[in-house]
């Protein structure tokens, strides 16, 4: 029977061997050349060398976990921290161990609040639920999910964010912020997002909100050869991908509610979406960000 490899031990042993290699050869070559040979950065080498001199293995791992927790302001849970460790430092850990070390450190990720139920108006036009909760897409611009969510603030009672997510790589491909929850915002967002794109086989899915069942919305999309898909009434999970995005945004940007000007709120939303698309690790994308997994532009 083949011996099972402990990948965590392998990682730790590799770090020790790297340190020993540098210490044995630093009289022959400068450290900058040695770390280049090993394919690591100088800061990575010094961090491990300094930590390993006084700390045990779990303490070293805790330092890396704290680094991730502080860098991303607590938005990453055990699965994303696990993916970040592997992506950033080539550290392969079981998520259960990450969770245990997080508990010992007394840290935890931000918990998203449960979504409140909506009040529905009578829809004007309802199309078939084409997706039927099949949110996997094989190519960019195959399936999009759209919705509008409110953003409470101090400046006025609400701002409304309309966002469109590509289900191929979870990228936010279009968005707009408005003080009014109206049809015009949705139509403008759609027009800007589909402009200059080849969308021959696209399905756009939404709930049965009044904007998305309005004749003008249906006509705009279907005139471009785009199929319209609607969730079943009062079934928020039918449009879970974009609801999930709004949940992350509100929990990971809690300071939104303390911002006072429209410009501050817009800049915060713009900055978060840029981070979400370009940097934020997604476990379902194999530890990649949407842009790293594939570009929908």
N, C-alpha and C positions, 0 to 999 in steps of 0.2 A: 504493500500500500504506500502510495507516494506521501511524503512528509508535507504537511500543511505549512505554507510559508506565512509567517507573521509579518505583514507588510509594515506595521507600525515599528517593530523592532528593526526591520530592514532600513527604514528611513533614519532612525536614530543612529544606527551603526554607520550609515553613509556619512552623516554629519561629522561623527567622530573621526572617521578615516580622512575626510576632507581637511579637518583641522590638523590632524597629524601630518598629512602630506605637506601642508603649508609650513608648519613648524619645522619640518625636516629639511625643507628646500628654500626657506626664505633667505639663507645666506648666499644661495646661488642666484636666485632670481628675485626681483621685487614682488611684493605681495600683489600689486596690480596685475602682474603677468601671471602669477599663480592662480588667482581667482578666475582670470580669463580662460586659462587652460581647463579649469574645473567647470566653467559655465555658470558661475555664480557672481553676485556683486560683492564689492568690498564691504558694504554695510551689512549684508547677510552674514558674511564670514565673521565680522567683528561682533555682531549681535549674538550669534551662536557661541563664539569663543568666550565672550564675557559672561554669558548666562551659564554655560556649562561648567565654568570654573567653580561656581558656588551653589548651583541648584541641581535638584534631581530632574529626571526626565519630565514628570508631570508638571513641575514648576515652569519648565521651559515652554511646554505646550500651553500652559495657562497664560504666559506672556503673549504668545501669538494670538490666542483667543481674545484677550483683552485688547490687543492692537486692533483686531477686526471690529470688536464691539464698539470701541471708541471712535474708530475711523468712520463707521457707518451709523453712529449715534443710536445704536441699539436696534436697528431695523432688521438685522439678520438673526434668525433662529438657528437651531442646531444643524439643520440640513444645509442652509446657505453658508454657515461658518465652516462646515465640513468641506463644502465645495470650494470656498475661498482659500482654505488652508492648502488644499491640493493644487489649486491654480496658482497661488502666490508663492508657496514654499515647497511644493511637491511633498507635502505631508499627507499621508493617507491614514485617516482614522475612521473608526466606526462611529456613526452618529450617536450611539448610546454613550460612548466615552466622552464625546464632545459635550453631551448633555450633562454627564456627571461632573465634568470639570467646570461647566458653567454654574451648576448648583453650588459647587464648592467655592466658586468665586463670588456667589451671590448676585449673578447677573441673569437677566432674561430678556427676550426680545419684546418689542412693543406688540401688544395684543390689539387686533382690530376689533372695533365695536360691531355688534350685530346690526345689520341693516334694518331700518324701520320700514314697515309696510307702506305702500303708496295708495293714494286715492285715485281711482281710475275714472276718466271721462268716457263717454260712449264713443268708440272708435268709428271713424268714417269709412275706411276701407281696410280690410284685414286680409293679408296674403297667407298662404300656407307656411307652416313651420318646416322649412326645407332642411335646416341643420339637425333638428331633433336631438340636440345636445351632442352631436358629433362635431367636436371643436378642433379636430385634427385637419390640417391642410398640407398638401404635398408641395405646393408652390406658393410664391408670393402672389398677392392680389387674387386669391382664390376664394377666401372667406374673410369678411370683415365683420366686426361687432361694433355697434354704435349705441351711445346713450348720452343722457344729460344728467348731471348731478349738481346739487347745490353746494356752495362753499360759503359757510357763514363767516362774517367778518365784522370788524368794528365800524368800518366806514359807512356801510349801509346794511340793511337786514341780510341780503344774500347777494352772492355772485353765482352765476351758473356756468359750469364747465361742460362743453360738448366735446366728446373725444371719440376717435375711431381707432380700433385696434385690429391689426392684421393677425389672423390666427395662425399663420405660418410660423412666425417668429415672435409673436406677441409685441411687435413694435407699435407704438402710437404713431400712426401715419398722418393724422390730422386732428386739430383741436382748435377751440376758440373759447374765449371768456366773455360773458355778457352779464349785464345787470337785469336782463329780462329773460324769462323762460318762454321763448316764443318760437314760432315756425321759422322766422327769418334767420335766426342763429343757426339752426340745423341746416337750412338750405345753403347758407353761405359756407358753412364748414364743409358740406358735401361738395359744393362746386369747386372750392379751392383744392380739395383733396383729390378729386378725380381728374382735375385739369392736367392735360399733357400726359396722361397715363393710358396704356393699352389695357383695357379691362373687359376682354371678350367673354370670360367665363366667371365673372365675379358674382358672389352672393353677398348682399349686405343684410345682416340680421339685427333686429332691434326688438324691444318690447312693443306693447300696443299703446304707447304714449300718443297723445293727440298730434304731436308733430310728425310722428312716423307713420301714422295712418291717414294723414291729410292727403287729399288728391294731388296737391302741388308736389309733395315729396315723392309720391309714387310715380307721377308723370316724369319728374326730373330724372329719376334713376332708370326707369324702364325705357325711356327715350334714348338712353345711352347703351341699351342692351344689358343692363345690370338687373339681376334677379333680386326681388325684395322678399325677405323672409321675416316672419313675426313670431315672437314667443306666444305661448298660450297665455290666456289671461290669468294674472296673479300667480304666475310660475316664474319667479325671478331667476331660478337656476337655469332656465332655458337660455338666458343671456349672461351666464356666469362669468365669461372672460372679461368683459368690460366692467362688470360690477366688481370683480376682483381687483382690477386696476384702481378704481375709485376708492375701494377700501384701503389699499396700500397707501395711496396718496394721502388720505386723510389721517391715517395713523402714523405715517412716517414724516408728515409735515404738520405736527400739532400746533406749531407757532403761527400757522396761517390765520388762526382766529384772533390773534393779537395784532395783526397788521392793520394799519389805519388808512392807507391810500390805495387807490386802484392800481397805481404803478407798482407798488410793493407787492401786491397780490399777484399781478400778472408776471412779474419777474420771478417770484417764488415758484409759480406754476411752471413757467418756461424752464427754469433751472432744474426742477424736479424731473420733468419729462425728458430733458436732455440726459440727465443722470440715468433715468429708467431705461432709455433706449441704448445708451452707449456704455454703461458701466455696471448697472445693477445685475447681480448674478441671479439667474433663474434656474432652479433645480430641474424643471421640465425641459430646459434647453441644454441639459448636460453641463451645467455650470457656466454657461455662456450668457452674455447679455444679448438682447435682440439684435443689435447691429453685428455682433460677432457671429451669431448663428446664421444670419443671412440678411441681406438688405432688400427691403421692399420697394425702395425708390425706383 
